[in-house]
């Protein structure tokens, strides 16, 4: 393997891993590595410091072995040199790092995903409240809900909403500086600044230049006290200047292993819960994504898929991608049999027994300490009306019958059922106690 071959192999390695890592991690750790020389036996790489060397070997050993020469012991045949040991006085001095200014964005800033916009977000009962709050923030940054904290499970659309806010603000006000990052990118930015002794520039950028800070996956700040303190200081500086902050997480603030100070800051504004989309919304998501792929899925098939894939939106998108490939490559029509064969690994088995309205009423009555007969009756006192609405909400969520069928089981109309569902979804997004009570009811139903 000649030097030219190994140089190309290193380029191929970089292209390969660039697709697998975040722009922040690539720019911080891999882009600074310079190919110096290479032969059949060994490759020589120049790294800025020992940290970059350790990062490369600990995170990409298998990929390095696939692209570059390998020693007899199975290790990548790489000889590292620290940058200062190979640079000479004749070489041009290293350019001064670009300052964090409005015109020169952070090297770790990510582009907003062009697909993630409010227009392409499928709204349903489970995410209606979150979308409304997000649009309020996007139209009046720093004036409505600040901070806005969005939490929910993986793949439910939190990042979509976050980027949608960014797009709306950037298009509505060209003067506002929007910084959308993941927590990992914030940490990488801070590490890089510490290493380059440019922490003051970073602080100036985040605390003065940024007008809207959008942070994804704040749960990765857990158990990292120094980084948490820096983020908290940044948070307070922006809030004091009435600059908008939006944060996403897989858990509500109180359940994160963060300091009381940090939790209190995040609960200052509005905490909104992103729920699992109900059946009708999942069907709408499926058909929307299929349409973008040029795929026609009959309504009956869409309902069949949505009944078996219900945890998150990413799985639905994966199902569409798989069906699209199968349909085009194998020239197959999309039938229930074809879908079952193509998606059998993705399908989640529903419980053998169907959840009934009786089971839901029994569990609700036990947790809220009311009588089942009262839940079925017409009493409208607060002590009974709220549990009744919880029962209707859970029936909509857990029973895959039509709303008319479920409503009939309660002796209520379709519109009453919809109203109850929307009311409870809004309340559990704001009321931690109620959210826990509903969770207990649901667990009791599953154990019944």
C-alpha positions as a Markdown table, in Angstrom:
| # | Residue | x | y | z |
|---|---|---|---|---|
| 1 | Unk | 0.0 | 0.0 | 0.0 |
| 2 | Unk | 1.7 | 3.2 | -1.2 |
| 3 | Unk | 1.5 | 6.6 | 0.5 |
| 4 | Unk | -1.1 | 7.8 | -2.1 |
| 5 | Unk | -3.2 | 4.7 | -1.4 |
| 6 | Unk | -3.0 | 5.2 | 2.4 |
| 7 | Unk | -3.9 | 8.9 | 2.1 |
| 8 | Unk | -6.9 | 7.9 | 0.0 |
| 9 | Unk | -7.8 | 5.3 | 2.6 |
| 10 | Unk | -7.6 | 7.9 | 5.4 |
| 11 | Unk | -9.9 | 10.2 | 3.3 |
| 12 | Unk | -12.3 | 7.3 | 2.8 |
| 13 | Unk | -12.3 | 6.7 | 6.6 |
| 14 | Unk | -13.1 | 10.3 | 7.3 |
| 15 | Unk | -16.0 | 10.3 | 4.8 |
| 16 | Unk | -17.3 | 7.1 | 6.4 |
| 17 | Unk | -17.3 | 8.2 | 10.0 |
| 18 | Unk | -18.5 | 11.7 | 9.1 |
| 19 | Unk | -21.9 | 10.1 | 8.3 |
| 20 | Unk | -22.0 | 8.3 | 11.6 |
| 21 | Unk | -21.1 | 11.1 | 14.0 |
| 22 | Unk | -22.4 | 14.6 | 14.8 |
| 23 | Unk | -21.0 | 17.7 | 13.0 |
| 24 | Unk | -19.8 | 18.9 | 16.5 |
| 25 | Unk | -17.9 | 15.7 | 17.3 |
| 26 | Unk | -16.4 | 15.5 | 13.8 |
| 27 | Unk | -15.3 | 19.2 | 13.8 |
| 28 | Unk | -13.9 | 19.0 | 17.3 |
| 29 | Unk | -12.1 | 15.7 | 17.2 |
| 30 | Unk | -11.5 | 14.3 | 13.7 |
| 31 | Unk | -11.2 | 17.3 | 11.4 |
| 32 | Unk | -7.9 | 18.6 | 13.1 |
| 33 | Unk | -6.1 | 15.3 | 12.4 |
| 34 | Unk | -3.6 | 15.6 | 9.5 |
| 35 | Unk | -2.4 | 12.8 | 7.3 |
| 36 | Unk | 1.5 | 13.0 | 7.3 |
| 37 | Unk | 2.7 | 9.9 | 5.5 |
| 38 | Unk | 1.8 | 6.3 | 4.9 |
| 39 | Unk | 3.1 | 3.0 | 3.6 |
| 40 | Unk | 2.0 | -0.6 | 3.4 |
| 41 | Unk | 3.1 | -1.1 | 7.1 |
| 42 | Unk | 2.1 | 2.1 | 8.8 |
| 43 | Unk | 0.3 | 5.4 | 8.6 |
| 44 | Unk | 1.6 | 8.6 | 10.3 |
| 45 | Unk | -0.9 | 11.0 | 11.6 |
| 46 | Unk | -0.5 | 14.5 | 13.1 |
| 47 | Unk | -2.8 | 15.2 | 16.0 |
| 48 | Unk | -3.1 | 18.5 | 18.0 |
| 49 | Unk | -2.7 | 16.7 | 21.3 |
| 50 | Unk | -2.9 | 13.4 | 23.1 |
| 51 | Unk | -6.7 | 13.8 | 23.8 |
| 52 | Unk | -7.5 | 13.6 | 20.1 |
| 53 | Unk | -5.3 | 10.5 | 19.7 |
| 54 | Unk | -7.1 | 8.8 | 22.6 |
| 55 | Unk | -10.5 | 9.8 | 21.2 |
| 56 | Unk | -9.7 | 8.4 | 17.8 |
| 57 | Unk | -8.5 | 5.0 | 19.1 |
| 58 | Unk | -11.2 | 4.6 | 21.7 |
| 59 | Unk | -14.1 | 5.5 | 19.5 |
| 60 | Unk | -13.1 | 4.3 | 16.0 |
| 61 | Unk | -10.8 | 1.3 | 16.4 |
| 62 | Unk | -12.9 | -1.0 | 14.3 |
| 63 | Unk | -13.3 | 1.5 | 11.5 |
| 64 | Unk | -9.5 | 2.2 | 11.5 |
| 65 | Unk | -8.8 | -1.5 | 11.2 |
| 66 | Unk | -11.1 | -1.7 | 8.2 |
| 67 | Unk | -9.5 | 1.2 | 6.3 |
| 68 | Unk | -5.8 | 1.4 | 7.4 |
| 69 | Unk | -2.9 | -1.0 | 7.8 |
| 70 | Unk | -3.0 | -3.4 | 10.8 |
| 71 | Unk | -0.2 | -4.6 | 13.0 |
| 72 | Unk | 0.3 | -8.3 | 13.8 |
| 73 | Unk | -1.4 | -7.9 | 17.2 |
| 74 | Unk | -4.6 | -6.7 | 15.4 |
| 75 | Unk | -4.1 | -3.0 | 16.4 |
| 76 | Unk | -4.3 | -0.2 | 13.8 |
| 77 | Unk | -0.8 | 0.5 | 12.5 |
| 78 | Unk | -0.7 | 4.2 | 13.2 |
| 79 | Unk | 2.2 | 6.3 | 14.4 |
| 80 | Unk | 1.0 | 9.6 | 16.0 |
| 81 | Unk | 3.0 | 12.8 | 16.2 |
| 82 | Unk | 1.9 | 15.8 | 18.2 |
| 83 | Unk | 1.5 | 18.9 | 16.0 |
| 84 | Unk | 4.3 | 21.0 | 17.7 |
| 85 | Unk | 6.9 | 18.2 | 17.1 |
| 86 | Unk | 6.6 | 18.2 | 13.3 |
| 87 | Unk | 6.0 | 21.9 | 12.7 |
| 88 | Unk | 9.1 | 24.0 | 11.9 |
| 89 | Unk | 9.8 | 27.7 | 12.1 |
| 90 | Unk | 9.6 | 28.0 | 8.4 |
| 91 | Unk | 6.0 | 27.0 | 8.4 |
| 92 | Unk | 3.4 | 29.8 | 8.6 |
| 93 | Unk | 2.2 | 30.4 | 12.1 |
| 94 | Unk | -1.1 | 28.8 | 13.1 |
| 95 | Unk | -3.9 | 31.3 | 12.4 |
| 96 | Unk | -5.5 | 32.7 | 15.4 |
| 97 | Unk | -8.8 | 31.0 | 16.2 |
| 98 | Unk | -11.9 | 32.8 | 14.9 |
| 99 | Unk | -13.6 | 34.7 | 17.6 |
| 100 | Unk | -17.2 | 33.9 | 18.6 |
| 101 | Unk | -19.1 | 36.8 | 16.9 |
| 102 | Unk | -22.4 | 37.2 | 15.3 |
| 103 | Unk | -20.8 | 37.1 | 11.8 |
| 104 | Unk | -18.6 | 34.2 | 12.6 |
| 105 | Unk | -20.8 | 31.5 | 14.1 |
| 106 | Unk | -19.6 | 28.8 | 16.5 |
| 107 | Unk | -17.7 | 26.0 | 14.7 |
| 108 | Unk | -20.1 | 23.6 | 16.5 |
| 109 | Unk | -23.3 | 25.2 | 15.3 |
| 110 | Unk | -25.5 | 22.8 | 13.4 |
| 111 | Unk | -27.7 | 23.6 | 10.4 |
| 112 | Unk | -31.3 | 23.3 | 11.1 |
| 113 | Unk | -32.9 | 20.3 | 9.4 |
| 114 | Unk | -34.8 | 21.6 | 6.4 |
| 115 | Unk | -37.4 | 18.8 | 6.8 |
| 116 | Unk | -38.2 | 19.8 | 10.4 |
| 117 | Unk | -40.8 | 22.6 | 10.1 |
| 118 | Unk | -44.1 | 23.3 | 11.7 |
| 119 | Unk | -45.8 | 22.7 | 8.3 |
| 120 | Unk | -44.5 | 19.1 | 8.2 |
| 121 | Unk | -45.3 | 18.3 | 11.8 |
| 122 | Unk | -48.4 | 16.0 | 12.1 |
| 123 | Unk | -50.5 | 17.3 | 14.9 |
| 124 | Unk | -52.5 | 15.1 | 17.2 |
| 125 | Unk | -54.1 | 15.1 | 20.6 |
| 126 | Unk | -50.8 | 13.8 | 22.2 |
| 127 | Unk | -48.7 | 16.7 | 20.9 |
| 128 | Unk | -51.2 | 19.5 | 20.2 |
| 129 | Unk | -50.3 | 21.4 | 23.4 |
| 130 | Unk | -46.6 | 21.2 | 22.8 |
| 131 | Unk | -47.0 | 22.4 | 19.2 |
| 132 | Unk | -49.1 | 25.3 | 20.4 |
| 133 | Unk | -46.6 | 26.3 | 23.0 |
| 134 | Unk | -43.7 | 26.0 | 20.5 |
| 135 | Unk | -45.5 | 28.2 | 18.0 |
| 136 | Unk | -46.1 | 30.8 | 20.7 |
| 137 | Unk | -42.4 | 30.9 | 21.5 |
| 138 | Unk | -41.5 | 31.1 | 17.8 |
| 139 | Unk | -43.8 | 34.0 | 17.2 |
| 140 | Unk | -42.8 | 35.9 | 20.4 |
| 141 | Unk | -39.3 | 34.7 | 21.4 |
| 142 | Unk | -38.5 | 35.7 | 25.0 |
| 143 | Unk | -42.0 | 37.0 | 25.6 |
| 144 | Unk | -44.3 | 34.0 | 26.0 |
| 145 | Unk | -42.9 | 30.9 | 27.7 |
| 146 | Unk | -39.3 | 31.2 | 28.8 |
| 147 | Unk | -37.8 | 28.7 | 29.2 |
| 148 | Unk | -39.9 | 26.2 | 27.3 |
| 149 | Unk | -39.0 | 22.7 | 28.4 |
| 150 | Unk | -40.3 | 19.8 | 26.2 |
| 151 | Unk | -40.0 | 16.3 | 27.4 |
| 152 | Unk | -41.1 | 12.9 | 26.1 |
| 153 | Unk | -39.9 | 9.5 | 24.9 |
| 154 | Unk | -37.5 | 8.8 | 22.1 |
| 155 | Unk | -38.7 | 9.4 | 18.6 |
| 156 | Unk | -41.8 | 11.4 | 19.4 |
| 157 | Unk | -40.9 | 14.6 | 17.6 |
| 158 | Unk | -39.1 | 16.8 | 20.2 |
| 159 | Unk | -36.2 | 17.5 | 17.8 |
| 160 | Unk | -38.7 | 18.3 | 15.0 |
| 161 | Unk | -40.4 | 20.9 | 17.2 |
| 162 | Unk | -37.0 | 22.3 | 18.3 |
| 163 | Unk | -35.8 | 22.9 | 14.7 |
| 164 | Unk | -39.3 | 24.1 | 13.7 |
| 165 | Unk | -38.9 | 26.9 | 16.3 |
| 166 | Unk | -35.5 | 27.8 | 14.9 |
| 167 | Unk | -36.7 | 28.0 | 11.3 |
| 168 | Unk | -39.7 | 30.1 | 12.2 |
| 169 | Unk | -37.6 | 32.6 | 14.2 |
| 170 | Unk | -34.9 | 32.9 | 11.6 |
| 171 | Unk | -37.4 | 33.5 | 8.8 |
| 172 | Unk | -39.4 | 36.0 | 10.8 |
| 173 | Unk | -36.4 | 38.0 | 12.2 |
| 174 | Unk | -33.1 | 38.0 | 10.3 |
| 175 | Unk | -31.5 | 40.0 | 13.1 |
| 176 | Unk | -32.0 | 37.4 | 15.8 |
| 177 | Unk | -29.1 | 34.9 | 16.3 |
| 178 | Unk | -30.4 | 31.4 | 16.7 |
| 179 | Unk | -28.1 | 28.7 | 18.1 |
| 180 | Unk | -29.5 | 25.1 | 17.9 |
| 181 | Unk | -27.2 | 22.5 | 19.5 |
| 182 | Unk | -27.3 | 19.2 | 21.3 |
| 183 | Unk | -26.0 | 18.9 | 24.8 |
| 184 | Unk | -23.1 | 16.9 | 23.5 |
| 185 | Unk | -22.2 | 19.8 | 21.2 |
| 186 | Unk | -22.3 | 22.2 | 24.1 |
| 187 | Unk | -19.9 | 20.0 | 26.1 |
| 188 | Unk | -17.6 | 19.6 | 23.1 |
| 189 | Unk | -17.6 | 23.3 | 22.5 |
| 190 | Unk | -16.6 | 23.9 | 26.2 |
| 191 | Unk | -13.9 | 21.2 | 26.1 |
| 192 | Unk | -12.5 | 22.7 | 22.9 |
| 193 | Unk | -12.5 | 26.2 | 24.4 |
| 194 | Unk | -10.7 | 24.9 | 27.5 |
| 195 | Unk | -8.1 | 23.2 | 25.5 |
| 196 | Unk | -7.5 | 26.3 | 23.3 |
| 197 | Unk | -7.7 | 28.7 | 26.3 |
| 198 | Unk | -10.6 | 30.5 | 24.6 |
| 199 | Unk | -13.3 | 30.1 | 27.3 |
| 200 | Unk | -14.0 | 33.8 | 27.4 |
| 201 | Unk | -14.8 | 33.9 | 23.7 |
| 202 | Unk | -17.2 | 31.0 | 24.1 |
| 203 | Unk | -18.9 | 32.6 | 27.1 |
| 204 | Unk | -19.2 | 35.9 | 25.1 |
| 205 | Unk | -20.8 | 34.0 | 22.2 |
| 206 | Unk | -23.3 | 32.0 | 24.2 |
| 207 | Unk | -24.2 | 34.7 | 26.7 |
| 208 | Unk | -24.1 | 37.8 | 24.6 |
| 209 | Unk | -24.3 | 37.0 | 20.9 |
| 210 | Unk | -27.0 | 34.3 | 21.0 |
| 211 | Unk | -30.6 | 35.5 | 21.1 |
| 212 | Unk | -32.4 | 32.2 | 21.0 |
| 213 | Unk | -30.7 | 29.0 | 22.4 |
| 214 | Unk | -32.3 | 25.7 | 21.4 |
| 215 | Unk | -30.8 | 22.7 | 23.3 |
| 216 | Unk | -31.6 | 19.1 | 22.5 |
| 217 | Unk | -31.3 | 16.2 | 24.9 |
| 218 | Unk | -30.4 | 18.0 | 28.2 |
| 219 | Unk | -30.4 | 14.6 | 30.0 |
| 220 | Unk | -26.8 | 14.1 | 28.8 |
| 221 | Unk | -25.8 | 16.8 | 31.2 |
| 222 | Unk | -26.5 | 14.5 | 34.2 |
| 223 | Unk | -23.6 | 13.6 | 36.4 |
| 224 | Unk | -21.3 | 16.2 | 34.7 |
| 225 | Unk | -21.2 | 18.8 | 37.4 |
| 226 | Unk | -18.6 | 21.2 | 35.8 |
| 227 | Unk | -20.5 | 21.3 | 32.5 |
| 228 | Unk | -23.8 | 21.6 | 34.3 |
| 229 | Unk | -22.5 | 24.7 | 36.2 |
| 230 | Unk | -21.3 | 26.3 | 33.0 |
| 231 | Unk | -24.6 | 25.7 | 31.3 |
| 232 | Unk | -26.6 | 27.0 | 34.3 |
| 233 | Unk | -24.6 | 30.2 | 34.3 |
| 234 | Unk | -25.2 | 30.6 | 30.5 |
| 235 | Unk | -28.9 | 29.8 | 31.1 |
| 236 | Unk | -29.2 | 32.5 | 33.8 |
| 237 | Unk | -27.4 | 35.1 | 31.7 |
| 238 | Unk | -29.7 | 34.6 | 28.7 |
| 239 | Unk | -32.9 | 34.6 | 30.8 |
| 240 | Unk | -31.8 | 37.8 | 32.6 |
| 241 | Unk | -31.5 | 39.4 | 29.1 |
| 242 | Unk | -35.0 | 38.1 | 28.2 |
| 243 | Unk | -33.5 | 35.9 | 25.5 |
| 244 | Unk | -35.4 | 32.7 | 24.6 |
| 245 | Unk | -34.3 | 29.2 | 25.7 |
| 246 | Unk | -36.0 | 26.0 | 24.6 |
| 247 | Unk | -34.8 | 22.7 | 26.0 |
| 248 | Unk | -35.8 | 19.1 | 25.2 |
| 249 | Unk | -35.3 | 16.0 | 27.4 |
| 250 | Unk | -36.5 | 12.4 | 27.7 |
| 251 | Unk | -37.7 | 13.2 | 31.3 |
| 252 | Unk | -39.3 | 16.1 | 33.1 |
| 253 | Unk | -36.9 | 18.4 | 35.0 |
| 254 | Unk | -37.8 | 16.9 | 38.4 |
| 255 | Unk | -36.7 | 13.4 | 37.3 |
| 256 | Unk | -33.3 | 14.4 | 36.0 |
| 257 | Unk | -30.2 | 13.9 | 38.1 |
| 258 | Unk | -29.3 | 17.5 | 38.0 |
| 259 | Unk | -28.8 | 20.1 | 40.8 |
| 260 | Unk | -31.8 | 21.7 | 42.5 |
| 261 | Unk | -30.6 | 25.0 | 41.1 |
| 262 | Unk | -30.6 | 23.6 | 37.5 |
| 263 | Unk | -34.0 | 21.9 | 37.9 |
| 264 | Unk | -35.5 | 25.1 | 39.4 |
| 265 | Unk | -34.2 | 27.2 | 36.5 |
| 266 | Unk | -35.8 | 24.8 | 33.9 |
| 267 | Unk | -39.1 | 24.8 | 35.7 |
| 268 | Unk | -39.3 | 28.6 | 35.7 |
| 269 | Unk | -41.2 | 28.7 | 32.4 |
| 270 | Unk | -43.5 | 26.1 | 30.8 |
| 271 | Unk | -42.9 | 22.4 | 31.1 |
| 272 | Unk | -44.7 | 20.5 | 28.3 |
| 273 | Unk | -45.1 | 16.8 | 27.8 |
| 274 | Unk | -44.8 | 15.2 | 24.3 |
| 275 | Unk | -47.0 | 12.1 | 24.4 |
| 276 | Unk | -47.1 | 8.9 | 22.3 |
| 277 | Unk | -49.3 | 9.7 | 19.2 |
| 278 | Unk | -52.7 | 8.0 | 19.2 |
| 279 | Unk | -53.8 | 5.6 | 16.5 |
| 280 | Unk | -55.4 | 8.3 | 14.2 |
| 281 | Unk | -52.2 | 10.5 | 14.4 |
| 282 | Unk | -50.0 | 7.5 | 13.7 |
| 283 | Unk | -52.0 | 6.8 | 10.6 |
| 284 | Unk | -51.7 | 10.4 | 9.4 |
| 285 | Unk | -47.9 | 10.3 | 10.0 |
| 286 | Unk | -47.6 | 7.1 | 8.0 |
| 287 | Unk | -49.6 | 8.4 | 5.1 |
| 288 | Unk | -47.8 | 11.8 | 5.1 |
| 289 | Unk | -44.3 | 10.1 | 5.0 |
| 290 | Unk | -45.5 | 7.6 | 2.4 |
| 291 | Unk | -46.7 | 10.4 | 0.2 |
| 292 | Unk | -43.3 | 12.1 | 0.4 |
| 293 | Unk | -41.7 | 8.8 | -0.8 |
| 294 | Unk | -44.2 | 8.5 | -3.6 |
| 295 | Unk | -45.8 | 5.5 | -2.0 |
| 296 | Unk | -49.5 | 4.9 | -1.9 |
| 297 | Unk | -50.7 | 3.0 | 1.2 |
| 298 | Unk | -54.4 | 2.1 | 1.4 |
| 299 | Unk | -56.1 | 3.4 | 4.6 |
| 300 | Unk | -56.8 | -0.2 | 5.8 |
| 301 | Unk | -53.1 | -1.1 | 5.5 |
| 302 | Unk | -52.0 | 2.2 | 7.2 |
| 303 | Unk | -54.3 | 1.4 | 10.2 |
| 304 | Unk | -52.9 | -2.2 | 10.3 |
| 305 | Unk | -49.3 | -0.9 | 10.5 |
| 306 | Unk | -50.2 | 1.8 | 13.0 |
| 307 | Unk | -51.9 | -0.7 | 15.3 |
| 308 | Unk | -48.6 | -2.7 | 15.5 |
| 309 | Unk | -46.0 | 0.1 | 15.6 |
| 310 | Unk | -47.0 | 2.5 | 18.3 |
| 311 | Unk | -44.0 | 3.5 | 20.4 |
| 312 | Unk | -42.5 | 6.3 | 18.3 |
| 313 | Unk | -42.5 | 8.2 | 15.0 |
| 314 | Unk | -39.0 | 7.1 | 14.0 |
| 315 | Unk | -40.2 | 3.5 | 13.8 |
| 316 | Unk | -43.1 | 4.5 | 11.6 |
| 317 | Unk | -40.6 | 6.3 | 9.3 |
| 318 | Unk | -38.4 | 3.2 | 9.3 |
| 319 | Unk | -41.4 | 1.1 | 8.3 |
| 320 | Unk | -42.1 | 3.4 | 5.4 |
| 321 | Unk | -38.5 | 3.2 | 4.2 |
| 322 | Unk | -38.5 | -0.6 | 4.4 |
| 323 | Unk | -41.9 | -0.8 | 2.5 |
| 324 | Unk | -40.7 | 1.6 | -0.1 |
| 325 | Unk | -37.5 | -0.5 | -0.8 |
| 326 | Unk | -39.4 | -3.8 | -0.8 |
| 327 | Unk | -42.1 | -2.5 | -3.1 |
| 328 | Unk | -39.8 | -1.0 | -5.7 |
| 329 | Unk | -37.0 | -3.5 | -5.6 |
| 330 | Unk | -39.2 | -6.6 | -5.6 |
| 331 | Unk | -42.0 | -4.9 | -7.7 |
| 332 | Unk | -44.6 | -5.9 | -5.1 |
| 333 | Unk | -48.0 | -4.4 | -4.4 |
| 334 | Unk | -48.5 | -3.2 | -0.8 |
| 335 | Unk | -50.8 | -5.7 | 0.7 |
| 336 | Unk | -51.4 | -6.8 | 4.3 |
| 337 | Unk | -49.5 | -10.0 | 3.6 |
| 338 | Unk | -46.6 | -8.1 | 2.1 |
| 339 | Unk | -46.6 | -5.7 | 5.0 |
| 340 | Unk | -46.6 | -8.5 | 7.6 |
| 341 | Unk | -43.7 | -10.2 | 5.9 |
| 342 | Unk | -41.6 | -7.0 | 5.4 |
| 343 | Unk | -42.2 | -5.5 | 8.9 |
| 344 | Unk | -42.5 | -8.6 | 11.1 |
| 345 | Unk | -39.3 | -7.7 | 12.9 |
| 346 | Unk | -40.6 | -4.2 | 13.7 |
| 347 | Unk | -44.1 | -5.2 | 14.8 |
| 348 | Unk | -44.8 | -5.1 | 18.5 |
| 349 | Unk | -47.1 | -7.6 | 19.8 |
| 350 | Unk | -50.2 | -6.2 | 21.6 |
| 351 | Unk | -51.3 | -8.0 | 24.8 |
| 352 | Unk | -53.1 | -11.2 | 24.1 |
| 353 | Unk | -56.2 | -9.9 | 25.9 |
| 354 | Unk | -57.9 | -6.6 | 24.9 |
| 355 | Unk | -58.1 | -3.9 | 27.5 |
| 356 | Unk | -61.7 | -3.3 | 28.3 |
| 357 | Unk | -63.6 | -0.2 | 29.6 |
| 358 | Unk | -64.4 | -2.2 | 32.7 |
| 359 | Unk | -60.8 | -2.7 | 33.5 |
| 360 | Unk | -60.0 | 1.0 | 33.0 |
| 361 | Unk | -63.0 | 2.1 | 35.2 |
| 362 | Unk | -61.9 | -0.4 | 38.0 |
| 363 | Unk | -58.3 | 0.9 | 38.0 |
| 364 | Unk | -59.3 | 4.6 | 37.9 |
| 365 | Unk | -61.8 | 4.1 | 40.7 |
| 366 | Unk | -59.1 | 2.5 | 42.9 |
| 367 | Unk | -56.5 | 5.2 | 42.4 |
| 368 | Unk | -58.9 | 8.2 | 42.6 |
| 369 | Unk | -61.0 | 6.6 | 45.4 |
| 370 | Unk | -64.4 | 7.0 | 43.7 |
| 371 | Unk | -67.1 | 4.5 | 42.8 |
| 372 | Unk | -67.4 | 2.8 | 39.4 |
| 373 | Unk | -71.1 | 3.6 | 39.4 |
| 374 | Unk | -70.3 | 7.3 | 39.8 |
| 375 | Unk | -67.8 | 7.2 | 36.9 |
| 376 | Unk | -70.6 | 5.8 | 34.7 |
| 377 | Unk | -73.2 | 8.2 | 36.1 |
| 378 | Unk | -73.9 | 11.9 | 35.4 |
| 379 | Unk | -72.4 | 13.4 | 38.6 |
| 380 | Unk | -70.4 | 16.5 | 37.7 |
| 381 | Unk | -68.5 | 17.3 | 40.9 |
| 382 | Unk | -64.8 | 17.8 | 40.5 |
| 383 | Unk | -64.1 | 14.7 | 42.6 |
| 384 | Unk | -65.8 | 12.5 | 39.9 |
| 385 | Unk | -65.6 | 14.6 | 36.7 |
| 386 | Unk | -61.8 | 14.5 | 36.6 |
| 387 | Unk | -61.4 | 10.7 | 37.2 |
| 388 | Unk | -64.2 | 10.1 | 34.6 |
| 389 | Unk | -62.2 | 12.2 | 32.0 |
| 390 | Unk | -59.0 | 10.2 | 32.9 |
| 391 | Unk | -60.9 | 7.0 | 32.2 |
| 392 | Unk | -62.0 | 8.3 | 28.8 |
| 393 | Unk | -58.5 | 9.4 | 28.0 |
| 394 | Unk | -57.0 | 6.0 | 28.9 |
| 395 | Unk | -59.8 | 4.3 | 26.9 |
| 396 | Unk | -58.8 | 6.3 | 23.8 |
| 397 | Unk | -55.2 | 5.5 | 24.4 |
| 398 | Unk | -55.4 | 1.8 | 25.2 |
| 399 | Unk | -58.4 | 0.5 | 23.2 |
| 400 | Unk | -58.0 | 0.3 | 19.4 |
| 401 | Unk | -61.7 | 0.7 | 18.7 |
| 402 | Unk | -63.4 | 3.6 | 17.0 |
| 403 | Unk | -64.2 | 6.6 | 19.1 |
| 404 | Unk | -67.9 | 5.9 | 18.5 |
| 405 | Unk | -67.6 | 2.4 | 20.0 |
| 406 | Unk | -65.6 | 3.6 | 23.0 |
| 407 | Unk | -68.0 | 6.4 | 23.6 |
| 408 | Unk | -70.9 | 4.0 | 23.5 |
| 409 | Unk | -69.3 | 1.9 | 26.3 |
| 410 | Unk | -69.3 | 5.1 | 28.5 |
| 411 | Unk | -72.7 | 6.1 | 27.4 |
| 412 | Unk | -71.2 | 9.3 | 26.0 |
| 413 | Unk | -71.0 | 10.9 | 22.6 |
| 414 | Unk | -67.9 | 11.0 | 20.3 |
| 415 | Unk | -67.4 | 14.7 | 21.0 |
| 416 | Unk | -67.5 | 14.2 | 24.8 |
| 417 | Unk | -64.8 | 11.6 | 24.5 |
| 418 | Unk | -62.6 | 13.9 | 22.4 |
| 419 | Unk | -63.1 | 16.8 | 24.8 |
| 420 | Unk | -62.1 | 14.5 | 27.8 |
| 421 | Unk | -59.0 | 13.3 | 26.0 |
| 422 | Unk | -57.8 | 16.8 | 25.1 |
| 423 | Unk | -58.5 | 18.1 | 28.6 |
| 424 | Unk | -56.5 | 15.4 | 30.3 |
| 425 | Unk | -53.6 | 15.6 | 27.8 |
| 426 | Unk | -53.3 | 19.3 | 28.5 |
| 427 | Unk | -53.5 | 18.8 | 32.3 |
| 428 | Unk | -50.9 | 16.0 | 32.5 |
| 429 | Unk | -48.5 | 18.2 | 30.6 |
| 430 | Unk | -48.8 | 20.8 | 33.3 |
| 431 | Unk | -49.7 | 18.8 | 36.5 |
| 432 | Unk | -47.0 | 16.4 | 37.7 |
| 433 | Unk | -49.3 | 14.8 | 40.4 |
| 434 | Unk | -52.0 | 14.0 | 37.9 |
| 435 | Unk | -49.4 | 12.6 | 35.4 |
| 436 | Unk | -48.2 | 10.2 | 38.1 |
| 437 | Unk | -51.7 | 9.2 | 39.0 |
| 438 | Unk | -52.5 | 8.4 | 35.4 |
| 439 | Unk | -49.3 | 6.4 | 35.2 |
| 440 | Unk | -50.3 | 4.4 | 38.2 |
| 441 | Unk | -53.7 | 3.7 | 36.7 |
| 442 | Unk | -52.1 | 2.5 | 33.5 |
| 443 | Unk | -49.7 | 0.2 | 35.3 |
| 444 | Unk | -52.5 | -1.3 | 37.3 |
| 445 | Unk | -54.4 | -2.0 | 34.1 |
| 446 | Unk | -51.5 | -3.8 | 32.6 |
| 447 | Unk | -51.1 | -5.9 | 35.8 |
| 448 | Unk | -54.7 | -6.7 | 36.0 |
